[in-house]
């Protein structure tokens, strides 16, 4: 068992080569997760901008990398198993959005069990730039409005930041979006700061671990409609694609720490199902291909 664990941990500890440097912008996202609820949740998200592209994602996807690496190294040295679900928090959002410059081609990808599935699209936002200006933090900003995904949006952008980009899929203004909100107060982003990332990595360490457990090396690219079909099926039955394999696990099988594998998998499935279904207030409430 010790040798098997060492092999597994060796596979998990494959390093990811840094690609380039990036400027990381921190956006505080405040949103209403459920249509039927008035409660709001606040999360930190990040927009990493390089010369070739930008990448938007939940900050938790990368902020826990150092903790995860330490825990994996400790397991490797000791030859013992530790349930990292008690140490690592689950990001509220597992999707990533990449915009490739200069054509601003968008790639939306999300984790569906062990695989990342993505679709590609081309958007053209019809921004109406207003003369109104205001100061947000240290930036002088100007107002702009648009409609997208079935919602009406107001953005405040700053030409002090020479990036025609913004959080989520938004882009196309003559400066970085500093603040963005829909008119029903469902979603709001505000820029809180930025830093330089000298060794930018597109894949987080946790993504590397997921792929080590049988996931694809590259995204499975499908159409937007196929993606929606796969994701909706995933929400209804998160372990559906591997259920036949789970049924082959002996009832008395245990992890190295003595934890029942069957119970652990049931607990994980219930937790995942709750996580997937507690957020039903999507950013895009219409599935149109373009902004207008």
C-alpha angles and dihedrals in degrees: 000000000000092000091047091051091050091053092049093049091047089056091047093052096063106138125232115230115234112243107194144316123287142187109238118209118196115217121188107216120203114186146159105241099194129044092219094050133076094201119115130215126203122210134169115238130180138217113201113198124196131167092267105036150343129242125203122193147133110293090226088067090072107016093075096050095100092050091048093049092051092050093048091049091050091052091048093052096044097039090225131121124239126188101238093189086085091055105036122063122222113244113238089227124039095179125105128200121205123191115194117212138263098006091044093224108179126221117188116193133175138179114257103183106298096348134073110224122192145179130200129221143167118228132188112193116208099216121189107205115210128203091233115112136184141170117253112185106312095339133093106222140187130212127249133168136202143156121241137160094002094307135097115234137199118200133187113205134184127215086201084080105056098208122111090210143094146172123312111355096329121122142125105092122119091254141018117297108248098178132016132176140162119235094248094054094241096127132019131170127192127183110239103175147313141232140183118257106203095187104037116189124189094202121059120221091250090057089053090053092050091052090049088062093063101289123140120273090223133031119274100238115209138157120281092251092049090049091053090049093051094044095049090051089049092053092051094047113011095184096038095113093054101032093107089055092048091054089062093061110105113247091236096047113129139191119244090267092055097258114146108249092209093052092044091052092048091050091047092049093051092047091049093047091051091048093050096047103040089075111063099143100094124196089231109047091175123053098221117148097226142035120250 
